[in-house]
Amino acid sequence: MTARSLALRALIAAALFAAVVVLLGTLVPGAGKRLADADPAWLALAVVLEVCACAGYAALFHAVFARPP
């Protein structure tokens, strides 16, 4: 995987995450106020932990299902 394709994937993931945050702020009553009052450090930590959880799930899925039966 080249650096360009990795950067493109990261950009797409960031755009999807931003879209979810915008939709959450507009569709859920009161969510915009809560997100505005939230500490950015805790939000960043939550994002990092969620990315780690998703990466771990993907790694375990690959470890289990990558080999032929």
C-alpha positions in Angstrom: 0.0 0.0 0.0 1.4 3.3 -1.0 1.6 6.4 1.1 -0.9 8.1 -1.2 -3.5 5.4 -0.9 -3.1 5.3 2.9 -3.6 9.1 3.0 -6.6 8.8 0.8 -8.1 6.2 3.1 -7.4 8.3 6.2 -9.1 11.3 4.5 -12.2 9.3 3.6 -12.4 7.9 7.2 -12.1 11.5 8.6 -14.8 12.7 6.2 -17.1 9.9 7.2 -16.5 10.7 10.9 -17.2 14.4 10.3 -20.4 13.5 8.5 -21.5 11.4 11.5 -20.8 14.2 13.9 -22.7 16.7 11.8 -25.7 14.4 11.5 -25.6 13.6 15.2 -25.6 17.3 16.0 -28.6 18.0 13.7 -30.8 14.9 14.2 -30.5 14.2 17.9 -32.1 16.9 20.0 -29.7 18.4 22.5 -26.6 16.6 21.0 -25.2 19.8 19.5 -25.2 21.5 22.9 -23.6 18.6 24.6 -20.9 18.3 21.9 -20.2 22.0 22.1 -19.8 21.8 25.9 -17.6 18.7 25.8 -13.9 18.7 26.5 -11.9 18.3 23.2 -9.3 16.1 25.0 -12.0 13.6 26.0 -13.5 13.6 22.6 -10.0 13.0 21.0 -9.4 10.2 23.5 -12.7 8.6 22.6 -11.9 8.7 18.9 -8.5 7.2 19.5 -9.9 4.4 21.6 -12.6 3.7 19.0 -10.1 3.5 16.2 -8.0 1.1 18.3 -11.1 -1.0 19.0 -12.0 -1.2 15.2 -8.4 -2.0 14.3 -8.3 -4.8 16.9 -11.6 -6.2 15.6 -10.3 -6.1 12.0 -7.0 -7.8 13.0 -8.8 -10.6 14.9 -11.3 -11.1 12.0 -8.3 -11.4 9.6 -6.5 -13.8 11.9 -9.5 -16.1 12.2 -10.9 -16.0 8.6 -7.8 -15.4 6.4 -6.7 -19.0 6.4 -8.5 -21.6 4.3 -10.4 -24.2 6.3 
